[in-house]
Amino acid sequence: MSRTDPAVLISGGGIGGLAAALALARTGQSVRVLEQASAFGEIGAGIQLAPNALRVLDSLGVLGHVLENAVFPDYAVMIDALSGQEITRVDLGPAFVQHYGHRYLVVHRQDLLEALLRGCREQVGIELVTGRTVQSFEQHAGGVEVRCTDGTTDRGLALVGADGLRSPVRGQMLDDGPPDFSGHLCYRGVVPMDQIPDRDYVNAMALWVGPNMHLVQYPLRQAKLMNNVAVIVSQQHLRGEASYGGWDEVEELFSPALPRVRDMLKYIERERNWPLHDRNPSPHWTQERVTLLGDAAHPTLQNMAQGACMALEDATVLAQHVTFAQGDFKAAFQAYQQDRYLRTARVQISARFMAKLVHVGGGARDVRNAVLSKRSSNGFPELDWLYQGP
């Protein structure tokens, strides 16, 4: 079976892919989303959305849907997991909102995806196709043809690879191998809020930091749930051991932490972990009528909480350049890449720096705590480059 409709093809129906579909369709483009799963869905639980992401969601007309199940933390706080010292906080109240024009919120990943999916279904010009995994592409005069793993082909005006960390579209375009494993492993758990007896930071984004480990907690779904994320920097992996990152290593690395922090590990599911990957920034993710978006283009560690935010920004900037270029996809995609490269690269590098900062021990830990404790909770200049973008 072959499709030949004059549409922009999007490989991947996650947050970035659906946002791109909606952004392009709202400019008058016909779009066809090819999603590999049998239904649209997101893996994981909580996601943080800063003002730069909310600005995009507002422009796409779906912010109201997102707000229905969102939680607005009072502040974000970094706490030393060994001493209990509050190192620094960012007040997310009225001064923050006035400064950036939007609040900071946390939401379940599936709720965000559902809001985008609802927007796509209500928007003329978007076709959503499931059970189709793009395997390869060929470019022809005036278009792109993709071949899927089930043997079907599809032709479109252009192709956007929003197909994630291990993007087949990127693999063919750049042939740059697998993403880089950071040595960090993430364990997650979501529990009902009434199971949380430690209420000190219940309406905050609490980040407990210690040598080679950290733990994040924040509320979800109208504060009915608590999202819990434990991350370790596997010393077993660094030593080259074949087996690493098991629960025994989690307990070992968290053993110096306060009892209240170790107690929070009971909210974490032990059976599965997620190895965390990124890539070095690349200035090239476009090839004529084919381009990449989100994790396919610039995967980042989670430490800046900006992976999904960058994908949302990508979507609107891409659509803007397609409009500016009046359908010249080669020019549009090159301009989009140039527009996005340095900003997304800065996020990737900043996330790596933050990963080191939260996990330091010894004297570096003392310096971190001393320096960050001097910043004002209402001082936002260091965040302006990020939250006032794109």
Contacts in CASP RR format, 6 or more apart in sequence:
PFRMAT RR
TARGET T0000
AUTHOR 0000-0000-0000
METHOD contacts of the structure
MODEL  1
MSRTDPAVLISGGGIGGLAAALALARTGQSVRVLEQASAFGEIGAGIQLA
PNALRVLDSLGVLGHVLENAVFPDYAVMIDALSGQEITRVDLGPAFVQHY
GHRYLVVHRQDLLEALLRGCREQVGIELVTGRTVQSFEQHAGGVEVRCTD
GTTDRGLALVGADGLRSPVRGQMLDDGPPDFSGHLCYRGVVPMDQIPDRD
YVNAMALWVGPNMHLVQYPLRQAKLMNNVAVIVSQQHLRGEASYGGWDEV
EELFSPALPRVRDMLKYIERERNWPLHDRNPSPHWTQERVTLLGDAAHPT
LQNMAQGACMALEDATVLAQHVTFAQGDFKAAFQAYQQDRYLRTARVQIS
ARFMAKLVHVGGGARDVRNAVLSKRSSNGFPELDWLYQGP
1 152 0 8 1.000
1 153 0 8 1.000
2 152 0 8 1.000
2 153 0 8 1.000
2 154 0 8 1.000
2 155 0 8 1.000
3 32 0 8 1.000
3 152 0 8 1.000
3 153 0 8 1.000
3 154 0 8 1.000
3 155 0 8 1.000
3 156 0 8 1.000
4 155 0 8 1.000
4 156 0 8 1.000
5 30 0 8 1.000
5 32 0 8 1.000
5 127 0 8 1.000
5 155 0 8 1.000
5 156 0 8 1.000
6 30 0 8 1.000
6 156 0 8 1.000
6 157 0 8 1.000
7 29 0 8 1.000
7 30 0 8 1.000
7 31 0 8 1.000
7 32 0 8 1.000
7 127 0 8 1.000
7 156 0 8 1.000
7 157 0 8 1.000
8 24 0 8 1.000
8 29 0 8 1.000
8 30 0 8 1.000
8 31 0 8 1.000
8 32 0 8 1.000
8 156 0 8 1.000
8 157 0 8 1.000
8 158 0 8 1.000
8 159 0 8 1.000
8 160 0 8 1.000
8 322 0 8 1.000
8 329 0 8 1.000
9 31 0 8 1.000
9 32 0 8 1.000
9 34 0 8 1.000
9 134 0 8 1.000
9 144 0 8 1.000
9 146 0 8 1.000
9 154 0 8 1.000
9 156 0 8 1.000
9 157 0 8 1.000
9 158 0 8 1.000
9 159 0 8 1.000
9 160 0 8 1.000
10 17 0 8 1.000
10 20 0 8 1.000
10 21 0 8 1.000
10 31 0 8 1.000
10 32 0 8 1.000
10 33 0 8 1.000
10 34 0 8 1.000
10 159 0 8 1.000
10 160 0 8 1.000
10 161 0 8 1.000
10 162 0 8 1.000
11 34 0 8 1.000
11 134 0 8 1.000
11 146 0 8 1.000
11 159 0 8 1.000
11 160 0 8 1.000
11 161 0 8 1.000
11 162 0 8 1.000
11 163 0 8 1.000
11 167 0 8 1.000
11 168 0 8 1.000
11 169 0 8 1.000
12 33 0 8 1.000
12 34 0 8 1.000
12 35 0 8 1.000
12 36 0 8 1.000
12 134 0 8 1.000
12 161 0 8 1.000
12 162 0 8 1.000
12 163 0 8 1.000
12 164 0 8 1.000
13 21 0 8 1.000
13 33 0 8 1.000
13 34 0 8 1.000
13 35 0 8 1.000
13 40 0 8 1.000
13 128 0 8 1.000
13 162 0 8 1.000
14 35 0 8 1.000
14 40 0 8 1.000
14 41 0 8 1.000
14 42 0 8 1.000
14 113 0 8 1.000
14 116 0 8 1.000
14 162 0 8 1.000
15 42 0 8 1.000
15 109 0 8 1.000
15 112 0 8 1.000
15 113 0 8 1.000
15 116 0 8 1.000
15 308 0 8 1.000
15 311 0 8 1.000
15 312 0 8 1.000
16 162 0 8 1.000
16 293 0 8 1.000
16 294 0 8 1.000
16 308 0 8 1.000
16 311 0 8 1.000
16 312 0 8 1.000
16 314 0 8 1.000
16 315 0 8 1.000
17 33 0 8 1.000
17 160 0 8 1.000
17 162 0 8 1.000
17 293 0 8 1.000
17 311 0 8 1.000
17 315 0 8 1.000
18 33 0 8 1.000
18 40 0 8 1.000
18 113 0 8 1.000
18 116 0 8 1.000
18 117 0 8 1.000
18 120 0 8 1.000
19 56 0 8 1.000
19 60 0 8 1.000
19 116 0 8 1.000
19 311 0 8 1.000
19 312 0 8 1.000
19 314 0 8 1.000
19 315 0 8 1.000
19 316 0 8 1.000
20 31 0 8 1.000
20 160 0 8 1.000
20 162 0 8 1.000
20 293 0 8 1.000
20 314 0 8 1.000
20 315 0 8 1.000
20 318 0 8 1.000
20 319 0 8 1.000
21 31 0 8 1.000
21 33 0 8 1.000
21 120 0 8 1.000
21 126 0 8 1.000
21 128 0 8 1.000
22 60 0 8 1.000
22 62 0 8 1.000
22 116 0 8 1.000
22 119 0 8 1.000
22 120 0 8 1.000
22 123 0 8 1.000
22 126 0 8 1.000
22 315 0 8 1.000
23 60 0 8 1.000
23 315 0 8 1.000
23 316 0 8 1.000
23 318 0 8 1.000
23 319 0 8 1.000
24 31 0 8 1.000
24 318 0 8 1.000
24 319 0 8 1.000
24 322 0 8 1.000
25 31 0 8 1.000
25 120 0 8 1.000
25 123 0 8 1.000
25 124 0 8 1.000
25 125 0 8 1.000
25 126 0 8 1.000
26 60 0 8 1.000
26 123 0 8 1.000
26 319 0 8 1.000
27 319 0 8 1.000
27 322 0 8 1.000
27 323 0 8 1.000
28 125 0 8 1.000
29 125 0 8 1.000
29 319 0 8 1.000
29 322 0 8 1.000
30 125 0 8 1.000
30 126 0 8 1.000
30 127 0 8 1.000
31 125 0 8 1.000
31 126 0 8 1.000
31 127 0 8 1.000
32 126 0 8 1.000
32 127 0 8 1.000
32 129 0 8 1.000
32 154 0 8 1.000
32 156 0 8 1.000
33 120 0 8 1.000
33 126 0 8 1.000
33 127 0 8 1.000
33 128 0 8 1.000
33 129 0 8 1.000
34 129 0 8 1.000
34 132 0 8 1.000
34 133 0 8 1.000
34 134 0 8 1.000
34 146 0 8 1.000
34 148 0 8 1.000
34 154 0 8 1.000
35 128 0 8 1.000
35 129 0 8 1.000
35 130 0 8 1.000
35 131 0 8 1.000
35 132 0 8 1.000
36 131 0 8 1.000
36 132 0 8 1.000
36 133 0 8 1.000
36 134 0 8 1.000
36 163 0 8 1.000
37 130 0 8 1.000
37 131 0 8 1.000
38 130 0 8 1.000
38 131 0 8 1.000
39 130 0 8 1.000
40 113 0 8 1.000
40 117 0 8 1.000
40 128 0 8 1.000
40 130 0 8 1.000
41 110 0 8 1.000
41 113 0 8 1.000
42 109 0 8 1.000
42 110 0 8 1.000
42 112 0 8 1.000
42 113 0 8 1.000
43 109 0 8 1.000
44 109 0 8 1.000
44 188 0 8 1.000
45 108 0 8 1.000
45 109 0 8 1.000
45 188 0 8 1.000
45 189 0 8 1.000
45 190 0 8 1.000
45 220 0 8 1.000
45 227 0 8 1.000
46 106 0 8 1.000
46 107 0 8 1.000
46 108 0 8 1.000
46 109 0 8 1.000
46 190 0 8 1.000
46 218 0 8 1.000
46 220 0 8 1.000
46 227 0 8 1.000
47 106 0 8 1.000
47 107 0 8 1.000
47 108 0 8 1.000
47 109 0 8 1.000
47 112 0 8 1.000
47 305 0 8 1.000
47 308 0 8 1.000
48 104 0 8 1.000
48 105 0 8 1.000
48 106 0 8 1.000
48 205 0 8 1.000
48 218 0 8 1.000
48 305 0 8 1.000
49 57 0 8 1.000
49 66 0 8 1.000
49 70 0 8 1.000
49 104 0 8 1.000
49 105 0 8 1.000
49 106 0 8 1.000
49 107 0 8 1.000
49 112 0 8 1.000
49 308 0 8 1.000
49 309 0 8 1.000
50 104 0 8 1.000
50 305 0 8 1.000
50 306 0 8 1.000
50 309 0 8 1.000
50 386 0 8 1.000
50 387 0 8 1.000
51 100 0 8 1.000
51 101 0 8 1.000
51 102 0 8 1.000
51 103 0 8 1.000
51 104 0 8 1.000
51 387 0 8 1.000
51 388 0 8 1.000
52 309 0 8 1.000
52 313 0 8 1.000
52 386 0 8 1.000
52 387 0 8 1.000
52 388 0 8 1.000
52 389 0 8 1.000
52 390 0 8 1.000
53 308 0 8 1.000
53 309 0 8 1.000
53 312 0 8 1.000
53 313 0 8 1.000
54 63 0 8 1.000
54 66 0 8 1.000
54 102 0 8 1.000
54 103 0 8 1.000
54 105 0 8 1.000
55 101 0 8 1.000
55 102 0 8 1.000
55 389 0 8 1.000
56 309 0 8 1.000
56 312 0 8 1.000
56 313 0 8 1.000
56 315 0 8 1.000
56 316 0 8 1.000
57 63 0 8 1.000
57 64 0 8 1.000
57 66 0 8 1.000
57 115 0 8 1.000
57 312 0 8 1.000
58 102 0 8 1.000
59 316 0 8 1.000
60 116 0 8 1.000
60 119 0 8 1.000
60 315 0 8 1.000
60 316 0 8 1.000
61 119 0 8 1.000
62 115 0 8 1.000
62 116 0 8 1.000
62 118 0 8 1.000
62 119 0 8 1.000
64 115 0 8 1.000
65 114 0 8 1.000
65 115 0 8 1.000
65 118 0 8 1.000
65 119 0 8 1.000
66 105 0 8 1.000
66 107 0 8 1.000
66 111 0 8 1.000
66 112 0 8 1.000
66 115 0 8 1.000
67 105 0 8 1.000
68 111 0 8 1.000
68 115 0 8 1.000
69 107 0 8 1.000
69 108 0 8 1.000
69 111 0 8 1.000
69 221 0 8 1.000
69 222 0 8 1.000
70 105 0 8 1.000
70 106 0 8 1.000
70 107 0 8 1.000
70 111 0 8 1.000
71 105 0 8 1.000
71 106 0 8 1.000
71 107 0 8 1.000
71 203 0 8 1.000
71 218 0 8 1.000
71 219 0 8 1.000
71 220 0 8 1.000
71 221 0 8 1.000
71 222 0 8 1.000
71 223 0 8 1.000
72 92 0 8 1.000
72 103 0 8 1.000
72 104 0 8 1.000
72 105 0 8 1.000
73 92 0 8 1.000
73 104 0 8 1.000
73 105 0 8 1.000
73 106 0 8 1.000
73 203 0 8 1.000
73 204 0 8 1.000
73 205 0 8 1.000
73 218 0 8 1.000
73 219 0 8 1.000
74 91 0 8 1.000
74 92 0 8 1.000
74 93 0 8 1.000
74 203 0 8 1.000
74 204 0 8 1.000
75 89 0 8 1.000
75 90 0 8 1.000
75 91 0 8 1.000
75 92 0 8 1.000
75 93 0 8 1.000
75 204 0 8 1.000
75 205 0 8 1.000
75 377 0 8 1.000
76 89 0 8 1.000
76 90 0 8 1.000
76 92 0 8 1.000
76 104 0 8 1.000
76 204 0 8 1.000
76 205 0 8 1.000
76 207 0 8 1.000
77 86 0 8 1.000
77 88 0 8 1.000
77 89 0 8 1.000
77 90 0 8 1.000
77 201 0 8 1.000
77 204 0 8 1.000
77 205 0 8 1.000
77 206 0 8 1.000
77 207 0 8 1.000
78 86 0 8 1.000
78 87 0 8 1.000
78 88 0 8 1.000
78 89 0 8 1.000
78 207 0 8 1.000
78 209 0 8 1.000
78 358 0 8 1.000
78 372 0 8 1.000
79 85 0 8 1.000
79 86 0 8 1.000
79 87 0 8 1.000
79 201 0 8 1.000
79 206 0 8 1.000
79 207 0 8 1.000
79 208 0 8 1.000
79 209 0 8 1.000
80 86 0 8 1.000
80 87 0 8 1.000
80 208 0 8 1.000
80 209 0 8 1.000
80 210 0 8 1.000
80 365 0 8 1.000
80 369 0 8 1.000
81 208 0 8 1.000
81 209 0 8 1.000
81 210 0 8 1.000
81 213 0 8 1.000
81 214 0 8 1.000
81 215 0 8 1.000
81 254 0 8 1.000
81 256 0 8 1.000
81 257 0 8 1.000
81 258 0 8 1.000
81 261 0 8 1.000
82 210 0 8 1.000
82 211 0 8 1.000
82 256 0 8 1.000
82 257 0 8 1.000
82 258 0 8 1.000
83 258 0 8 1.000
84 258 0 8 1.000
85 369 0 8 1.000
85 373 0 8 1.000
87 209 0 8 1.000
87 368 0 8 1.000
87 369 0 8 1.000
87 372 0 8 1.000
87 373 0 8 1.000
88 372 0 8 1.000
88 373 0 8 1.000
88 375 0 8 1.000
88 377 0 8 1.000
89 377 0 8 1.000
90 96 0 8 1.000
90 377 0 8 1.000
90 379 0 8 1.000
90 380 0 8 1.000
90 383 0 8 1.000
91 377 0 8 1.000
91 378 0 8 1.000
92 103 0 8 1.000
92 104 0 8 1.000
93 103 0 8 1.000
95 378 0 8 1.000
96 103 0 8 1.000
96 104 0 8 1.000
96 378 0 8 1.000
96 380 0 8 1.000
97 103 0 8 1.000
99 380 0 8 1.000
100 380 0 8 1.000
100 387 0 8 1.000
100 388 0 8 1.000
106 205 0 8 1.000
106 218 0 8 1.000
106 219 0 8 1.000
106 220 0 8 1.000
106 227 0 8 1.000
107 220 0 8 1.000
108 220 0 8 1.000
108 221 0 8 1.000
108 225 0 8 1.000
109 308 0 8 1.000
111 221 0 8 1.000
112 308 0 8 1.000
117 128 0 8 1.000
120 126 0 8 1.000
120 128 0 8 1.000
121 128 0 8 1.000
131 150 0 8 1.000
132 148 0 8 1.000
132 150 0 8 1.000
132 152 0 8 1.000
132 154 0 8 1.000
133 148 0 8 1.000
133 149 0 8 1.000
133 150 0 8 1.000
133 168 0 8 1.000
134 146 0 8 1.000
134 147 0 8 1.000
134 148 0 8 1.000
134 159 0 8 1.000
134 161 0 8 1.000
134 163 0 8 1.000
134 168 0 8 1.000
134 169 0 8 1.000
135 146 0 8 1.000
135 147 0 8 1.000
135 148 0 8 1.000
135 149 0 8 1.000
135 168 0 8 1.000
136 146 0 8 1.000
136 147 0 8 1.000
136 168 0 8 1.000
136 172 0 8 1.000
137 144 0 8 1.000
137 145 0 8 1.000
137 146 0 8 1.000
137 147 0 8 1.000
137 159 0 8 1.000
137 169 0 8 1.000
137 172 0 8 1.000
137 290 0 8 1.000
138 144 0 8 1.000
138 145 0 8 1.000
138 147 0 8 1.000
139 145 0 8 1.000
139 287 0 8 1.000
139 288 0 8 1.000
139 289 0 8 1.000
139 290 0 8 1.000
142 157 0 8 1.000
142 289 0 8 1.000
143 155 0 8 1.000
143 156 0 8 1.000
143 157 0 8 1.000
143 158 0 8 1.000
143 289 0 8 1.000
144 155 0 8 1.000
144 156 0 8 1.000
144 157 0 8 1.000
144 158 0 8 1.000
144 159 0 8 1.000
144 289 0 8 1.000
144 290 0 8 1.000
145 153 0 8 1.000
145 154 0 8 1.000
145 155 0 8 1.000
145 156 0 8 1.000
146 153 0 8 1.000
146 154 0 8 1.000
146 155 0 8 1.000
146 159 0 8 1.000
147 153 0 8 1.000
148 154 0 8 1.000
157 289 0 8 1.000
157 327 0 8 1.000
157 329 0 8 1.000
158 289 0 8 1.000
158 290 0 8 1.000
158 291 0 8 1.000
158 329 0 8 1.000
158 333 0 8 1.000
159 169 0 8 1.000
159 289 0 8 1.000
159 290 0 8 1.000
159 291 0 8 1.000
160 290 0 8 1.000
160 291 0 8 1.000
160 292 0 8 1.000
160 293 0 8 1.000
160 318 0 8 1.000
161 167 0 8 1.000
161 169 0 8 1.000
161 170 0 8 1.000
161 290 0 8 1.000
161 291 0 8 1.000
161 292 0 8 1.000
161 293 0 8 1.000
161 296 0 8 1.000
162 292 0 8 1.000
162 293 0 8 1.000
162 294 0 8 1.000
162 296 0 8 1.000
162 311 0 8 1.000
163 169 0 8 1.000
163 170 0 8 1.000
163 296 0 8 1.000
164 294 0 8 1.000
164 295 0 8 1.000
164 296 0 8 1.000
164 299 0 8 1.000
165 179 0 8 1.000
165 277 0 8 1.000
165 295 0 8 1.000
165 296 0 8 1.000
165 299 0 8 1.000
166 178 0 8 1.000
166 179 0 8 1.000
167 292 0 8 1.000
167 295 0 8 1.000
167 296 0 8 1.000
169 290 0 8 1.000
169 292 0 8 1.000
169 296 0 8 1.000
170 176 0 8 1.000
170 285 0 8 1.000
170 292 0 8 1.000
170 296 0 8 1.000
170 297 0 8 1.000
171 177 0 8 1.000
173 285 0 8 1.000
173 287 0 8 1.000
173 290 0 8 1.000
173 292 0 8 1.000
174 282 0 8 1.000
174 284 0 8 1.000
174 285 0 8 1.000
176 279 0 8 1.000
176 282 0 8 1.000
179 277 0 8 1.000
179 278 0 8 1.000
179 279 0 8 1.000
179 299 0 8 1.000
180 277 0 8 1.000
180 278 0 8 1.000
180 279 0 8 1.000
180 280 0 8 1.000
181 237 0 8 1.000
181 275 0 8 1.000
181 276 0 8 1.000
181 277 0 8 1.000
182 275 0 8 1.000
182 276 0 8 1.000
182 277 0 8 1.000
182 278 0 8 1.000
182 301 0 8 1.000
182 355 0 8 1.000
183 233 0 8 1.000
183 234 0 8 1.000
183 237 0 8 1.000
183 238 0 8 1.000
183 275 0 8 1.000
183 276 0 8 1.000
184 231 0 8 1.000
184 232 0 8 1.000
184 233 0 8 1.000
184 234 0 8 1.000
184 275 0 8 1.000
184 276 0 8 1.000
184 301 0 8 1.000
184 355 0 8 1.000
185 231 0 8 1.000
185 232 0 8 1.000
185 234 0 8 1.000
185 244 0 8 1.000
185 245 0 8 1.000
185 246 0 8 1.000
185 273 0 8 1.000
185 274 0 8 1.000
185 275 0 8 1.000
185 276 0 8 1.000
186 229 0 8 1.000
186 230 0 8 1.000
186 231 0 8 1.000
186 273 0 8 1.000
186 274 0 8 1.000
186 275 0 8 1.000
186 276 0 8 1.000
186 302 0 8 1.000
187 229 0 8 1.000
187 230 0 8 1.000
187 231 0 8 1.000
187 247 0 8 1.000
187 250 0 8 1.000
187 268 0 8 1.000
187 269 0 8 1.000
187 270 0 8 1.000
187 272 0 8 1.000
187 273 0 8 1.000
187 274 0 8 1.000
188 227 0 8 1.000
188 228 0 8 1.000
188 229 0 8 1.000
188 230 0 8 1.000
188 268 0 8 1.000
188 269 0 8 1.000
188 274 0 8 1.000
189 227 0 8 1.000
189 228 0 8 1.000
189 229 0 8 1.000
189 267 0 8 1.000
189 268 0 8 1.000
189 269 0 8 1.000
190 220 0 8 1.000
190 225 0 8 1.000
190 226 0 8 1.000
190 227 0 8 1.000
190 228 0 8 1.000
191 225 0 8 1.000
191 226 0 8 1.000
191 228 0 8 1.000
191 267 0 8 1.000
192 224 0 8 1.000
192 225 0 8 1.000
192 226 0 8 1.000
193 202 0 8 1.000
193 219 0 8 1.000
193 223 0 8 1.000
193 224 0 8 1.000
193 225 0 8 1.000
193 226 0 8 1.000
195 226 0 8 1.000
195 267 0 8 1.000
196 202 0 8 1.000
196 226 0 8 1.000
196 267 0 8 1.000
198 260 0 8 1.000
198 263 0 8 1.000
198 264 0 8 1.000
201 217 0 8 1.000
202 219 0 8 1.000
202 223 0 8 1.000
202 226 0 8 1.000
203 219 0 8 1.000
203 223 0 8 1.000
204 218 0 8 1.000
205 216 0 8 1.000
205 217 0 8 1.000
205 218 0 8 1.000
206 216 0 8 1.000
206 217 0 8 1.000
206 218 0 8 1.000
207 214 0 8 1.000
207 215 0 8 1.000
207 216 0 8 1.000
207 358 0 8 1.000
208 214 0 8 1.000
208 215 0 8 1.000
208 216 0 8 1.000
208 217 0 8 1.000
208 257 0 8 1.000
208 261 0 8 1.000
208 264 0 8 1.000
209 358 0 8 1.000
209 359 0 8 1.000
210 256 0 8 1.000
210 257 0 8 1.000
210 358 0 8 1.000
210 359 0 8 1.000
210 360 0 8 1.000
210 361 0 8 1.000
210 365 0 8 1.000
211 253 0 8 1.000
211 256 0 8 1.000
211 359 0 8 1.000
211 360 0 8 1.000
211 361 0 8 1.000
211 362 0 8 1.000
211 365 0 8 1.000
212 232 0 8 1.000
212 233 0 8 1.000
212 235 0 8 1.000
212 253 0 8 1.000
212 359 0 8 1.000
213 230 0 8 1.000
213 231 0 8 1.000
213 232 0 8 1.000
213 233 0 8 1.000
213 250 0 8 1.000
213 253 0 8 1.000
213 254 0 8 1.000
213 257 0 8 1.000
213 359 0 8 1.000
214 230 0 8 1.000
214 231 0 8 1.000
214 358 0 8 1.000
214 359 0 8 1.000
215 228 0 8 1.000
215 229 0 8 1.000
215 230 0 8 1.000
215 231 0 8 1.000
215 254 0 8 1.000
215 261 0 8 1.000
215 264 0 8 1.000
215 265 0 8 1.000
216 227 0 8 1.000
216 228 0 8 1.000
216 229 0 8 1.000
216 231 0 8 1.000
217 226 0 8 1.000
217 227 0 8 1.000
217 228 0 8 1.000
217 229 0 8 1.000
217 264 0 8 1.000
218 226 0 8 1.000
218 227 0 8 1.000
219 225 0 8 1.000
219 226 0 8 1.000
219 227 0 8 1.000
220 226 0 8 1.000
220 227 0 8 1.000
226 267 0 8 1.000
228 264 0 8 1.000
228 267 0 8 1.000
228 268 0 8 1.000
229 268 0 8 1.000
230 250 0 8 1.000
230 254 0 8 1.000
230 264 0 8 1.000
230 265 0 8 1.000
230 268 0 8 1.000
231 276 0 8 1.000
231 302 0 8 1.000
232 245 0 8 1.000
232 249 0 8 1.000
232 250 0 8 1.000
232 253 0 8 1.000
232 254 0 8 1.000
233 253 0 8 1.000
233 359 0 8 1.000
234 244 0 8 1.000
234 245 0 8 1.000
234 249 0 8 1.000
235 249 0 8 1.000
235 253 0 8 1.000
236 243 0 8 1.000
236 244 0 8 1.000
236 245 0 8 1.000
236 249 0 8 1.000
237 244 0 8 1.000
237 245 0 8 1.000
245 273 0 8 1.000
246 273 0 8 1.000
247 270 0 8 1.000
250 265 0 8 1.000
250 268 0 8 1.000
250 270 0 8 1.000
251 262 0 8 1.000
251 265 0 8 1.000
254 261 0 8 1.000
254 262 0 8 1.000
254 265 0 8 1.000
255 262 0 8 1.000
276 301 0 8 1.000
276 302 0 8 1.000
277 299 0 8 1.000
278 299 0 8 1.000
278 300 0 8 1.000
278 301 0 8 1.000
278 348 0 8 1.000
278 351 0 8 1.000
278 352 0 8 1.000
279 298 0 8 1.000
279 299 0 8 1.000
279 348 0 8 1.000
280 348 0 8 1.000
281 298 0 8 1.000
281 341 0 8 1.000
281 344 0 8 1.000
281 345 0 8 1.000
281 348 0 8 1.000
281 349 0 8 1.000
282 297 0 8 1.000
282 298 0 8 1.000
283 337 0 8 1.000
283 341 0 8 1.000
283 345 0 8 1.000
284 337 0 8 1.000
285 291 0 8 1.000
285 292 0 8 1.000
285 296 0 8 1.000
285 297 0 8 1.000
285 298 0 8 1.000
285 337 0 8 1.000
286 292 0 8 1.000
286 333 0 8 1.000
286 334 0 8 1.000
286 336 0 8 1.000
286 337 0 8 1.000
288 329 0 8 1.000
288 330 0 8 1.000
288 333 0 8 1.000
289 329 0 8 1.000
289 330 0 8 1.000
289 333 0 8 1.000
290 333 0 8 1.000
291 297 0 8 1.000
291 318 0 8 1.000
291 333 0 8 1.000
291 336 0 8 1.000
291 337 0 8 1.000
293 311 0 8 1.000
293 314 0 8 1.000
293 315 0 8 1.000
293 318 0 8 1.000
294 307 0 8 1.000
294 310 0 8 1.000
294 311 0 8 1.000
294 314 0 8 1.000
294 344 0 8 1.000
295 307 0 8 1.000
295 311 0 8 1.000
297 314 0 8 1.000
297 340 0 8 1.000
297 344 0 8 1.000
298 310 0 8 1.000
298 340 0 8 1.000
298 344 0 8 1.000
298 345 0 8 1.000
298 347 0 8 1.000
298 348 0 8 1.000
299 348 0 8 1.000
300 306 0 8 1.000
300 307 0 8 1.000
300 310 0 8 1.000
300 344 0 8 1.000
300 347 0 8 1.000
300 348 0 8 1.000
300 351 0 8 1.000
301 348 0 8 1.000
301 351 0 8 1.000
301 352 0 8 1.000
301 354 0 8 1.000
301 355 0 8 1.000
302 351 0 8 1.000
303 351 0 8 1.000
303 352 0 8 1.000
303 354 0 8 1.000
303 355 0 8 1.000
303 358 0 8 1.000
304 347 0 8 1.000
304 350 0 8 1.000
304 351 0 8 1.000
304 354 0 8 1.000
304 386 0 8 1.000
306 347 0 8 1.000
306 351 0 8 1.000
306 386 0 8 1.000
307 347 0 8 1.000
310 343 0 8 1.000
310 344 0 8 1.000
310 347 0 8 1.000
313 340 0 8 1.000
313 343 0 8 1.000
313 389 0 8 1.000
313 390 0 8 1.000
314 336 0 8 1.000
314 340 0 8 1.000
314 344 0 8 1.000
316 390 0 8 1.000
317 336 0 8 1.000
317 339 0 8 1.000
317 340 0 8 1.000
317 390 0 8 1.000
318 332 0 8 1.000
318 333 0 8 1.000
318 336 0 8 1.000
321 332 0 8 1.000
321 333 0 8 1.000
321 335 0 8 1.000
321 336 0 8 1.000
321 339 0 8 1.000
322 329 0 8 1.000
322 332 0 8 1.000
322 336 0 8 1.000
324 332 0 8 1.000
324 335 0 8 1.000
325 331 0 8 1.000
325 332 0 8 1.000
325 335 0 8 1.000
339 390 0 8 1.000
340 390 0 8 1.000
343 389 0 8 1.000
343 390 0 8 1.000
346 385 0 8 1.000
347 386 0 8 1.000
357 368 0 8 1.000
360 368 0 8 1.000
375 382 0 8 1.000
380 387 0 8 1.000
END
